[in-house]
Amino acid sequence: METKRMPFIVFEGLDGSGLSTQSFELKKWLEKKGYEVYLTKEPTDGLIGSLIRGVLRKELEVDAKTLALLFAADRMLHINNTILDLLDKGVIVISDRYRLSSYAFQSLEVDIDWLKGINEKSITPDLTFIIDTPPFICVKRIHTQRFHVELYEEIDKLEKIREIYHELAKEESNTFLIDGNRPIKSVSADIFKKVNELKISKVSRNESILPFL
């Protein structure tokens, strides 16, 4: 796989799967190689993203379709105000969660085709890594990291979400399941190998980079 522009790389998985850790490990690894890297996340820290976080923390209640629309709106602002601009400038963008999170989590209550429809204008990542970690391990990690339990963070729901992620890995292009139930360095090694296959070019800050279409 060869790309003429800086890649957009996404990490997905259950809460507690290790996706945030692996996002950060990839950022450090790429920066050591001399690339400029921007690590971002969804939901964002913007106005809509903050509202979503309130819903996830169960501080605010909205229906499932409204929550899905909030995620889609936050995502489009993220793309248009941050991601595309950075890709244009030759910066590698890594996102901790993206549209597959909407498909996997929100399809528990909303039709997945409808979810795909409201996200159809979102750009397609060059690589998506789904960190696949058993739900019971994820829940154990969550309980050691924070005191509150967010929306979706129940074993039965997480099992279903994991199954959906497995299906999405088969359907989506350039999407890879990575076994997250291993030491951090072992997981990272598999990710670095896939990223190396992109053959990322060093790009001058003054060189024009074509955005995703």
Biotite code that builds the C-alpha atoms (Angstrom):
import biotite.structure as struc

atoms = struc.array([
    struc.Atom([0.000, 0.000, 0.000], chain_id="A", res_id=1, res_name="MET", atom_name="CA", element="C"),
    struc.Atom([1.506, 3.341, -1.041], chain_id="A", res_id=2, res_name="GLU", atom_name="CA", element="C"),
    struc.Atom([0.086, 6.774, -0.301], chain_id="A", res_id=3, res_name="THR", atom_name="CA", element="C"),
    struc.Atom([1.108, 10.134, -1.804], chain_id="A", res_id=4, res_name="LYS", atom_name="CA", element="C"),
    struc.Atom([-0.202, 12.087, 1.163], chain_id="A", res_id=5, res_name="ARG", atom_name="CA", element="C"),
    struc.Atom([0.113, 11.766, 4.888], chain_id="A", res_id=6, res_name="MET", atom_name="CA", element="C"),
    struc.Atom([-2.163, 8.988, 6.163], chain_id="A", res_id=7, res_name="PRO", atom_name="CA", element="C"),
    struc.Atom([-5.184, 9.174, 8.401], chain_id="A", res_id=8, res_name="PHE", atom_name="CA", element="C"),
    struc.Atom([-4.965, 6.306, 10.915], chain_id="A", res_id=9, res_name="ILE", atom_name="CA", element="C"),
    struc.Atom([-7.736, 5.273, 13.290], chain_id="A", res_id=10, res_name="VAL", atom_name="CA", element="C"),
    struc.Atom([-7.843, 3.130, 16.434], chain_id="A", res_id=11, res_name="PHE", atom_name="CA", element="C"),
    struc.Atom([-11.048, 1.407, 17.494], chain_id="A", res_id=12, res_name="GLU", atom_name="CA", element="C"),
    struc.Atom([-12.112, -1.022, 20.199], chain_id="A", res_id=13, res_name="GLY", atom_name="CA", element="C"),
    struc.Atom([-13.968, -1.420, 23.452], chain_id="A", res_id=14, res_name="LEU", atom_name="CA", element="C"),
    struc.Atom([-13.310, 0.978, 26.323], chain_id="A", res_id=15, res_name="ASP", atom_name="CA", element="C"),
    struc.Atom([-10.394, -0.531, 28.235], chain_id="A", res_id=16, res_name="GLY", atom_name="CA", element="C"),
    struc.Atom([-9.132, -2.441, 25.187], chain_id="A", res_id=17, res_name="SER", atom_name="CA", element="C"),
    struc.Atom([-5.876, -0.493, 25.038], chain_id="A", res_id=18, res_name="GLY", atom_name="CA", element="C"),
    struc.Atom([-6.678, 1.589, 21.967], chain_id="A", res_id=19, res_name="LEU", atom_name="CA", element="C"),
    struc.Atom([-5.661, 4.888, 23.598], chain_id="A", res_id=20, res_name="SER", atom_name="CA", element="C"),
    struc.Atom([-2.347, 3.381, 24.700], chain_id="A", res_id=21, res_name="THR", atom_name="CA", element="C"),
    struc.Atom([-1.661, 2.083, 21.201], chain_id="A", res_id=22, res_name="GLN", atom_name="CA", element="C"),
    struc.Atom([-2.622, 5.421, 19.617], chain_id="A", res_id=23, res_name="SER", atom_name="CA", element="C"),
    struc.Atom([-0.007, 7.119, 21.781], chain_id="A", res_id=24, res_name="PHE", atom_name="CA", element="C"),
    struc.Atom([2.616, 4.421, 21.122], chain_id="A", res_id=25, res_name="GLU", atom_name="CA", element="C"),
    struc.Atom([2.179, 4.842, 17.355], chain_id="A", res_id=26, res_name="LEU", atom_name="CA", element="C"),
    struc.Atom([2.462, 8.622, 17.665], chain_id="A", res_id=27, res_name="LYS", atom_name="CA", element="C"),
    struc.Atom([5.766, 8.304, 19.546], chain_id="A", res_id=28, res_name="LYS", atom_name="CA", element="C"),
    struc.Atom([7.106, 5.744, 17.056], chain_id="A", res_id=29, res_name="TRP", atom_name="CA", element="C"),
    struc.Atom([6.284, 7.906, 14.030], chain_id="A", res_id=30, res_name="LEU", atom_name="CA", element="C"),
    struc.Atom([7.720, 11.035, 15.639], chain_id="A", res_id=31, res_name="GLU", atom_name="CA", element="C"),
    struc.Atom([10.993, 9.202, 16.274], chain_id="A", res_id=32, res_name="LYS", atom_name="CA", element="C"),
    struc.Atom([11.082, 8.519, 12.538], chain_id="A", res_id=33, res_name="LYS", atom_name="CA", element="C"),
    struc.Atom([10.850, 12.241, 11.867], chain_id="A", res_id=34, res_name="GLY", atom_name="CA", element="C"),
    struc.Atom([7.176, 12.639, 10.983], chain_id="A", res_id=35, res_name="TYR", atom_name="CA", element="C"),
    struc.Atom([4.880, 15.333, 12.293], chain_id="A", res_id=36, res_name="GLU", atom_name="CA", element="C"),
    struc.Atom([1.945, 13.609, 13.980], chain_id="A", res_id=37, res_name="VAL", atom_name="CA", element="C"),
    struc.Atom([-1.309, 14.877, 15.464], chain_id="A", res_id=38, res_name="TYR", atom_name="CA", element="C"),
    struc.Atom([-3.205, 12.646, 17.898], chain_id="A", res_id=39, res_name="LEU", atom_name="CA", element="C"),
    struc.Atom([-6.901, 13.419, 18.207], chain_id="A", res_id=40, res_name="THR", atom_name="CA", element="C"),
    struc.Atom([-9.999, 11.675, 19.547], chain_id="A", res_id=41, res_name="LYS", atom_name="CA", element="C"),
    struc.Atom([-13.751, 11.262, 19.297], chain_id="A", res_id=42, res_name="GLU", atom_name="CA", element="C"),
    struc.Atom([-15.886, 12.529, 20.782], chain_id="A", res_id=43, res_name="PRO", atom_name="CA", element="C"),
    struc.Atom([-13.887, 15.747, 20.504], chain_id="A", res_id=44, res_name="THR", atom_name="CA", element="C"),
    struc.Atom([-13.388, 18.424, 23.142], chain_id="A", res_id=45, res_name="ASP", atom_name="CA", element="C"),
    struc.Atom([-15.625, 20.787, 21.177], chain_id="A", res_id=46, res_name="GLY", atom_name="CA", element="C"),
    struc.Atom([-19.106, 21.932, 22.149], chain_id="A", res_id=47, res_name="LEU", atom_name="CA", element="C"),
    struc.Atom([-20.907, 18.932, 20.628], chain_id="A", res_id=48, res_name="ILE", atom_name="CA", element="C"),
    struc.Atom([-18.260, 16.515, 21.871], chain_id="A", res_id=49, res_name="GLY", atom_name="CA", element="C"),
    struc.Atom([-18.631, 17.835, 25.413], chain_id="A", res_id=50, res_name="SER", atom_name="CA", element="C"),
    struc.Atom([-22.383, 17.318, 25.189], chain_id="A", res_id=51, res_name="LEU", atom_name="CA", element="C"),
    struc.Atom([-21.815, 13.723, 24.039], chain_id="A", res_id=52, res_name="ILE", atom_name="CA", element="C"),
    struc.Atom([-19.490, 13.071, 26.979], chain_id="A", res_id=53, res_name="ARG", atom_name="CA", element="C"),
    struc.Atom([-22.238, 14.218, 29.318], chain_id="A", res_id=54, res_name="GLY", atom_name="CA", element="C"),
    struc.Atom([-24.577, 11.651, 27.777], chain_id="A", res_id=55, res_name="VAL", atom_name="CA", element="C"),
    struc.Atom([-21.963, 8.892, 28.040], chain_id="A", res_id=56, res_name="LEU", atom_name="CA", element="C"),
    struc.Atom([-21.412, 9.729, 31.713], chain_id="A", res_id=57, res_name="ARG", atom_name="CA", element="C"),
    struc.Atom([-25.207, 9.511, 32.185], chain_id="A", res_id=58, res_name="LYS", atom_name="CA", element="C"),
    struc.Atom([-25.396, 13.169, 33.231], chain_id="A", res_id=59, res_name="GLU", atom_name="CA", element="C"),
    struc.Atom([-27.798, 13.902, 30.377], chain_id="A", res_id=60, res_name="LEU", atom_name="CA", element="C"),
    struc.Atom([-30.367, 11.651, 28.738], chain_id="A", res_id=61, res_name="GLU", atom_name="CA", element="C"),
    struc.Atom([-31.175, 11.690, 25.013], chain_id="A", res_id=62, res_name="VAL", atom_name="CA", element="C"),
    struc.Atom([-32.690, 9.067, 22.726], chain_id="A", res_id=63, res_name="ASP", atom_name="CA", element="C"),
    struc.Atom([-30.431, 6.761, 20.712], chain_id="A", res_id=64, res_name="ALA", atom_name="CA", element="C"),
    struc.Atom([-30.981, 8.470, 17.341], chain_id="A", res_id=65, res_name="LYS", atom_name="CA", element="C"),
    struc.Atom([-30.283, 11.908, 18.772], chain_id="A", res_id=66, res_name="THR", atom_name="CA", element="C"),
    struc.Atom([-27.030, 10.620, 20.266], chain_id="A", res_id=67, res_name="LEU", atom_name="CA", element="C"),
    struc.Atom([-26.062, 9.110, 16.906], chain_id="A", res_id=68, res_name="ALA", atom_name="CA", element="C"),
    struc.Atom([-26.746, 12.432, 15.158], chain_id="A", res_id=69, res_name="LEU", atom_name="CA", element="C"),
    struc.Atom([-24.657, 14.266, 17.743], chain_id="A", res_id=70, res_name="LEU", atom_name="CA", element="C"),
    struc.Atom([-21.752, 11.904, 17.059], chain_id="A", res_id=71, res_name="PHE", atom_name="CA", element="C"),
    struc.Atom([-22.125, 12.414, 13.296], chain_id="A", res_id=72, res_name="ALA", atom_name="CA", element="C"),
    struc.Atom([-22.195, 16.207, 13.685], chain_id="A", res_id=73, res_name="ALA", atom_name="CA", element="C"),
    struc.Atom([-19.162, 16.169, 15.988], chain_id="A", res_id=74, res_name="ASP", atom_name="CA", element="C"),
    struc.Atom([-17.368, 13.978, 13.456], chain_id="A", res_id=75, res_name="ARG", atom_name="CA", element="C"),
    struc.Atom([-18.025, 16.255, 10.489], chain_id="A", res_id=76, res_name="MET", atom_name="CA", element="C"),
    struc.Atom([-16.813, 19.288, 12.441], chain_id="A", res_id=77, res_name="LEU", atom_name="CA", element="C"),
    struc.Atom([-13.747, 17.257, 13.413], chain_id="A", res_id=78, res_name="HIS", atom_name="CA", element="C"),
    struc.Atom([-13.065, 16.397, 9.772], chain_id="A", res_id=79, res_name="ILE", atom_name="CA", element="C"),
    struc.Atom([-13.646, 19.867, 8.347], chain_id="A", res_id=80, res_name="ASN", atom_name="CA", element="C"),
    struc.Atom([-12.045, 21.918, 11.127], chain_id="A", res_id=81, res_name="ASN", atom_name="CA", element="C"),
    struc.Atom([-9.101, 19.699, 12.068], chain_id="A", res_id=82, res_name="THR", atom_name="CA", element="C"),
    struc.Atom([-8.369, 16.513, 10.120], chain_id="A", res_id=83, res_name="ILE", atom_name="CA", element="C"),
    struc.Atom([-8.455, 17.729, 6.508], chain_id="A", res_id=84, res_name="LEU", atom_name="CA", element="C"),
    struc.Atom([-6.516, 20.874, 7.332], chain_id="A", res_id=85, res_name="ASP", atom_name="CA", element="C"),
    struc.Atom([-3.719, 18.866, 8.951], chain_id="A", res_id=86, res_name="LEU", atom_name="CA", element="C"),
    struc.Atom([-3.591, 16.305, 6.141], chain_id="A", res_id=87, res_name="LEU", atom_name="CA", element="C"),
    struc.Atom([-3.280, 19.221, 3.692], chain_id="A", res_id=88, res_name="ASP", atom_name="CA", element="C"),
    struc.Atom([-0.257, 20.443, 5.659], chain_id="A", res_id=89, res_name="LYS", atom_name="CA", element="C"),
    struc.Atom([1.541, 17.100, 5.558], chain_id="A", res_id=90, res_name="GLY", atom_name="CA", element="C"),
    struc.Atom([0.733, 16.000, 9.103], chain_id="A", res_id=91, res_name="VAL", atom_name="CA", element="C"),
    struc.Atom([-0.086, 12.377, 9.934], chain_id="A", res_id=92, res_name="ILE", atom_name="CA", element="C"),
    struc.Atom([-3.385, 12.266, 11.816], chain_id="A", res_id=93, res_name="VAL", atom_name="CA", element="C"),
    struc.Atom([-4.173, 9.511, 14.326], chain_id="A", res_id=94, res_name="ILE", atom_name="CA", element="C"),
    struc.Atom([-7.673, 9.373, 15.795], chain_id="A", res_id=95, res_name="SER", atom_name="CA", element="C"),
    struc.Atom([-8.637, 7.567, 18.979], chain_id="A", res_id=96, res_name="ASP", atom_name="CA", element="C"),
    struc.Atom([-12.070, 6.395, 17.698], chain_id="A", res_id=97, res_name="ARG", atom_name="CA", element="C"),
    struc.Atom([-13.933, 7.335, 14.531], chain_id="A", res_id=98, res_name="TYR", atom_name="CA", element="C"),
    struc.Atom([-17.030, 6.201, 12.634], chain_id="A", res_id=99, res_name="ARG", atom_name="CA", element="C"),
    struc.Atom([-16.723, 2.460, 13.388], chain_id="A", res_id=100, res_name="LEU", atom_name="CA", element="C"),
    struc.Atom([-17.360, 3.350, 17.025], chain_id="A", res_id=101, res_name="SER", atom_name="CA", element="C"),
    struc.Atom([-20.729, 4.735, 15.961], chain_id="A", res_id=102, res_name="SER", atom_name="CA", element="C"),
    struc.Atom([-21.517, 1.586, 13.994], chain_id="A", res_id=103, res_name="TYR", atom_name="CA", element="C"),
    struc.Atom([-20.397, -0.819, 16.725], chain_id="A", res_id=104, res_name="ALA", atom_name="CA", element="C"),
    struc.Atom([-21.821, 0.900, 19.797], chain_id="A", res_id=105, res_name="PHE", atom_name="CA", element="C"),
    struc.Atom([-24.917, 2.660, 18.518], chain_id="A", res_id=106, res_name="GLN", atom_name="CA", element="C"),
    struc.Atom([-26.178, -0.195, 16.350], chain_id="A", res_id=107, res_name="SER", atom_name="CA", element="C"),
    struc.Atom([-27.224, -1.868, 19.606], chain_id="A", res_id=108, res_name="LEU", atom_name="CA", element="C"),
    struc.Atom([-30.218, 0.475, 19.477], chain_id="A", res_id=109, res_name="GLU", atom_name="CA", element="C"),
    struc.Atom([-30.223, 2.012, 15.979], chain_id="A", res_id=110, res_name="VAL", atom_name="CA", element="C"),
    struc.Atom([-30.234, 0.389, 12.531], chain_id="A", res_id=111, res_name="ASP", atom_name="CA", element="C"),
    struc.Atom([-26.651, 0.181, 11.279], chain_id="A", res_id=112, res_name="ILE", atom_name="CA", element="C"),
    struc.Atom([-27.590, 1.150, 7.713], chain_id="A", res_id=113, res_name="ASP", atom_name="CA", element="C"),
    struc.Atom([-29.131, 4.357, 9.052], chain_id="A", res_id=114, res_name="TRP", atom_name="CA", element="C"),
    struc.Atom([-25.919, 5.001, 10.994], chain_id="A", res_id=115, res_name="LEU", atom_name="CA", element="C"),
    struc.Atom([-23.851, 4.481, 7.860], chain_id="A", res_id=116, res_name="LYS", atom_name="CA", element="C"),
    struc.Atom([-26.149, 6.861, 6.007], chain_id="A", res_id=117, res_name="GLY", atom_name="CA", element="C"),
    struc.Atom([-25.654, 9.760, 8.410], chain_id="A", res_id=118, res_name="ILE", atom_name="CA", element="C"),
    struc.Atom([-21.882, 9.176, 8.288], chain_id="A", res_id=119, res_name="ASN", atom_name="CA", element="C"),
    struc.Atom([-21.590, 8.732, 4.514], chain_id="A", res_id=120, res_name="GLU", atom_name="CA", element="C"),
    struc.Atom([-19.759, 12.053, 4.035], chain_id="A", res_id=121, res_name="LYS", atom_name="CA", element="C"),
    struc.Atom([-17.025, 11.150, 6.511], chain_id="A", res_id=122, res_name="SER", atom_name="CA", element="C"),
    struc.Atom([-13.617, 10.498, 4.977], chain_id="A", res_id=123, res_name="ILE", atom_name="CA", element="C"),
    struc.Atom([-12.198, 6.973, 4.823], chain_id="A", res_id=124, res_name="THR", atom_name="CA", element="C"),
    struc.Atom([-9.072, 6.254, 6.904], chain_id="A", res_id=125, res_name="PRO", atom_name="CA", element="C"),
    struc.Atom([-5.952, 4.799, 5.305], chain_id="A", res_id=126, res_name="ASP", atom_name="CA", element="C"),
    struc.Atom([-5.715, 2.308, 8.165], chain_id="A", res_id=127, res_name="LEU", atom_name="CA", element="C"),
    struc.Atom([-8.041, 1.290, 10.959], chain_id="A", res_id=128, res_name="THR", atom_name="CA", element="C"),
    struc.Atom([-6.867, -0.885, 13.839], chain_id="A", res_id=129, res_name="PHE", atom_name="CA", element="C"),
    struc.Atom([-9.491, -2.564, 16.011], chain_id="A", res_id=130, res_name="ILE", atom_name="CA", element="C"),
    struc.Atom([-7.821, -3.500, 19.294], chain_id="A", res_id=131, res_name="ILE", atom_name="CA", element="C"),
    struc.Atom([-9.594, -6.745, 20.122], chain_id="A", res_id=132, res_name="ASP", atom_name="CA", element="C"),
    struc.Atom([-9.590, -7.402, 23.870], chain_id="A", res_id=133, res_name="THR", atom_name="CA", element="C"),
    struc.Atom([-12.022, -9.688, 25.764], chain_id="A", res_id=134, res_name="PRO", atom_name="CA", element="C"),
    struc.Atom([-14.771, -7.669, 27.496], chain_id="A", res_id=135, res_name="PRO", atom_name="CA", element="C"),
    struc.Atom([-14.069, -9.075, 30.972], chain_id="A", res_id=136, res_name="PHE", atom_name="CA", element="C"),
    struc.Atom([-10.504, -7.770, 30.727], chain_id="A", res_id=137, res_name="ILE", atom_name="CA", element="C"),
    struc.Atom([-11.739, -4.389, 29.471], chain_id="A", res_id=138, res_name="CYS", atom_name="CA", element="C"),
    struc.Atom([-14.157, -4.054, 32.388], chain_id="A", res_id=139, res_name="VAL", atom_name="CA", element="C"),
    struc.Atom([-11.427, -4.982, 34.869], chain_id="A", res_id=140, res_name="LYS", atom_name="CA", element="C"),
    struc.Atom([-9.155, -2.298, 33.399], chain_id="A", res_id=141, res_name="ARG", atom_name="CA", element="C"),
    struc.Atom([-11.952, 0.291, 33.467], chain_id="A", res_id=142, res_name="ILE", atom_name="CA", element="C"),
    struc.Atom([-12.618, -0.342, 37.154], chain_id="A", res_id=143, res_name="HIS", atom_name="CA", element="C"),
    struc.Atom([-8.948, 0.183, 38.017], chain_id="A", res_id=144, res_name="THR", atom_name="CA", element="C"),
    struc.Atom([-8.779, 3.456, 36.062], chain_id="A", res_id=145, res_name="GLN", atom_name="CA", element="C"),
    struc.Atom([-11.961, 5.261, 37.172], chain_id="A", res_id=146, res_name="ARG", atom_name="CA", element="C"),
    struc.Atom([-14.867, 4.994, 39.569], chain_id="A", res_id=147, res_name="PHE", atom_name="CA", element="C"),
    struc.Atom([-17.826, 5.643, 37.263], chain_id="A", res_id=148, res_name="HIS", atom_name="CA", element="C"),
    struc.Atom([-19.229, 3.303, 34.615], chain_id="A", res_id=149, res_name="VAL", atom_name="CA", element="C"),
    struc.Atom([-20.284, 4.904, 31.337], chain_id="A", res_id=150, res_name="GLU", atom_name="CA", element="C"),
    struc.Atom([-23.052, 4.087, 28.907], chain_id="A", res_id=151, res_name="LEU", atom_name="CA", element="C"),
    struc.Atom([-22.417, 0.740, 27.106], chain_id="A", res_id=152, res_name="TYR", atom_name="CA", element="C"),
    struc.Atom([-19.902, -0.464, 29.733], chain_id="A", res_id=153, res_name="GLU", atom_name="CA", element="C"),
    struc.Atom([-21.693, -3.652, 30.737], chain_id="A", res_id=154, res_name="GLU", atom_name="CA", element="C"),
    struc.Atom([-20.391, -7.134, 29.914], chain_id="A", res_id=155, res_name="ILE", atom_name="CA", element="C"),
    struc.Atom([-23.393, -8.242, 27.850], chain_id="A", res_id=156, res_name="ASP", atom_name="CA", element="C"),
    struc.Atom([-23.356, -5.045, 25.788], chain_id="A", res_id=157, res_name="LYS", atom_name="CA", element="C"),
    struc.Atom([-19.598, -5.210, 25.313], chain_id="A", res_id=158, res_name="LEU", atom_name="CA", element="C"),
    struc.Atom([-19.843, -8.802, 24.056], chain_id="A", res_id=159, res_name="GLU", atom_name="CA", element="C"),
    struc.Atom([-22.326, -7.706, 21.386], chain_id="A", res_id=160, res_name="LYS", atom_name="CA", element="C"),
    struc.Atom([-20.225, -4.681, 20.449], chain_id="A", res_id=161, res_name="ILE", atom_name="CA", element="C"),
    struc.Atom([-17.169, -6.896, 20.090], chain_id="A", res_id=162, res_name="ARG", atom_name="CA", element="C"),
    struc.Atom([-19.091, -9.169, 17.698], chain_id="A", res_id=163, res_name="GLU", atom_name="CA", element="C"),
    struc.Atom([-20.076, -6.158, 15.603], chain_id="A", res_id=164, res_name="ILE", atom_name="CA", element="C"),
    struc.Atom([-16.454, -4.995, 15.471], chain_id="A", res_id=165, res_name="TYR", atom_name="CA", element="C"),
    struc.Atom([-15.472, -8.448, 14.184], chain_id="A", res_id=166, res_name="HIS", atom_name="CA", element="C"),
    struc.Atom([-18.034, -8.144, 11.386], chain_id="A", res_id=167, res_name="GLU", atom_name="CA", element="C"),
    struc.Atom([-16.888, -4.636, 10.527], chain_id="A", res_id=168, res_name="LEU", atom_name="CA", element="C"),
    struc.Atom([-13.290, -5.842, 10.274], chain_id="A", res_id=169, res_name="ALA", atom_name="CA", element="C"),
    struc.Atom([-14.421, -8.173, 7.484], chain_id="A", res_id=170, res_name="LYS", atom_name="CA", element="C"),
    struc.Atom([-16.456, -5.518, 5.676], chain_id="A", res_id=171, res_name="GLU", atom_name="CA", element="C"),
    struc.Atom([-14.342, -2.366, 5.900], chain_id="A", res_id=172, res_name="GLU", atom_name="CA", element="C"),
    struc.Atom([-11.294, -1.728, 3.722], chain_id="A", res_id=173, res_name="SER", atom_name="CA", element="C"),
    struc.Atom([-7.839, -1.534, 5.327], chain_id="A", res_id=174, res_name="ASN", atom_name="CA", element="C"),
    struc.Atom([-9.267, -2.529, 8.705], chain_id="A", res_id=175, res_name="THR", atom_name="CA", element="C"),
    struc.Atom([-7.382, -4.960, 10.915], chain_id="A", res_id=176, res_name="PHE", atom_name="CA", element="C"),
    struc.Atom([-8.225, -6.822, 14.120], chain_id="A", res_id=177, res_name="LEU", atom_name="CA", element="C"),
    struc.Atom([-5.271, -6.713, 16.509], chain_id="A", res_id=178, res_name="ILE", atom_name="CA", element="C"),
    struc.Atom([-5.157, -9.028, 19.530], chain_id="A", res_id=179, res_name="ASP", atom_name="CA", element="C"),
    struc.Atom([-5.084, -6.632, 22.492], chain_id="A", res_id=180, res_name="GLY", atom_name="CA", element="C"),
    struc.Atom([-4.729, -9.310, 25.159], chain_id="A", res_id=181, res_name="ASN", atom_name="CA", element="C"),
    struc.Atom([-0.923, -9.241, 24.984], chain_id="A", res_id=182, res_name="ARG", atom_name="CA", element="C"),
    struc.Atom([1.931, -7.088, 26.285], chain_id="A", res_id=183, res_name="PRO", atom_name="CA", element="C"),
    struc.Atom([1.852, -3.521, 24.961], chain_id="A", res_id=184, res_name="ILE", atom_name="CA", element="C"),
    struc.Atom([5.062, -3.938, 22.949], chain_id="A", res_id=185, res_name="LYS", atom_name="CA", element="C"),
    struc.Atom([3.760, -7.061, 21.200], chain_id="A", res_id=186, res_name="SER", atom_name="CA", element="C"),
    struc.Atom([0.564, -5.286, 20.171], chain_id="A", res_id=187, res_name="VAL", atom_name="CA", element="C"),
    struc.Atom([2.537, -2.252, 19.007], chain_id="A", res_id=188, res_name="SER", atom_name="CA", element="C"),
    struc.Atom([4.874, -4.384, 16.900], chain_id="A", res_id=189, res_name="ALA", atom_name="CA", element="C"),
    struc.Atom([1.962, -5.695, 14.823], chain_id="A", res_id=190, res_name="ASP", atom_name="CA", element="C"),
    struc.Atom([0.658, -2.166, 14.333], chain_id="A", res_id=191, res_name="ILE", atom_name="CA", element="C"),
    struc.Atom([4.046, -0.748, 13.346], chain_id="A", res_id=192, res_name="PHE", atom_name="CA", element="C"),
    struc.Atom([4.439, -3.495, 10.754], chain_id="A", res_id=193, res_name="LYS", atom_name="CA", element="C"),
    struc.Atom([1.144, -2.557, 9.079], chain_id="A", res_id=194, res_name="LYS", atom_name="CA", element="C"),
    struc.Atom([1.973, 1.149, 9.144], chain_id="A", res_id=195, res_name="VAL", atom_name="CA", element="C"),
    struc.Atom([5.338, 0.442, 7.515], chain_id="A", res_id=196, res_name="ASN", atom_name="CA", element="C"),
    struc.Atom([3.457, -1.078, 4.583], chain_id="A", res_id=197, res_name="GLU", atom_name="CA", element="C"),
    struc.Atom([2.025, 2.368, 3.804], chain_id="A", res_id=198, res_name="LEU", atom_name="CA", element="C"),
    struc.Atom([5.492, 3.494, 2.659], chain_id="A", res_id=199, res_name="LYS", atom_name="CA", element="C"),
    struc.Atom([4.897, 6.996, 3.981], chain_id="A", res_id=200, res_name="ILE", atom_name="CA", element="C"),
    struc.Atom([6.952, 9.648, 2.200], chain_id="A", res_id=201, res_name="SER", atom_name="CA", element="C"),
    struc.Atom([8.689, 12.496, 3.957], chain_id="A", res_id=202, res_name="LYS", atom_name="CA", element="C"),
    struc.Atom([6.819, 15.571, 2.729], chain_id="A", res_id=203, res_name="VAL", atom_name="CA", element="C"),
    struc.Atom([8.002, 19.145, 2.778], chain_id="A", res_id=204, res_name="SER", atom_name="CA", element="C"),
    struc.Atom([5.819, 21.539, 4.759], chain_id="A", res_id=205, res_name="ARG", atom_name="CA", element="C"),
    struc.Atom([5.611, 23.681, 1.590], chain_id="A", res_id=206, res_name="ASN", atom_name="CA", element="C"),
    struc.Atom([4.443, 20.842, -0.641], chain_id="A", res_id=207, res_name="GLU", atom_name="CA", element="C"),
    struc.Atom([0.733, 20.647, -1.443], chain_id="A", res_id=208, res_name="SER", atom_name="CA", element="C"),
    struc.Atom([-1.025, 17.512, -0.219], chain_id="A", res_id=209, res_name="ILE", atom_name="CA", element="C"),
    struc.Atom([-4.317, 16.453, -1.733], chain_id="A", res_id=210, res_name="LEU", atom_name="CA", element="C"),
    struc.Atom([-7.085, 16.000, 0.858], chain_id="A", res_id=211, res_name="PRO", atom_name="CA", element="C"),
    struc.Atom([-9.404, 13.020, 0.937], chain_id="A", res_id=212, res_name="PHE", atom_name="CA", element="C"),
    struc.Atom([-12.354, 13.267, -1.427], chain_id="A", res_id=213, res_name="LEU", atom_name="CA", element="C"),
])
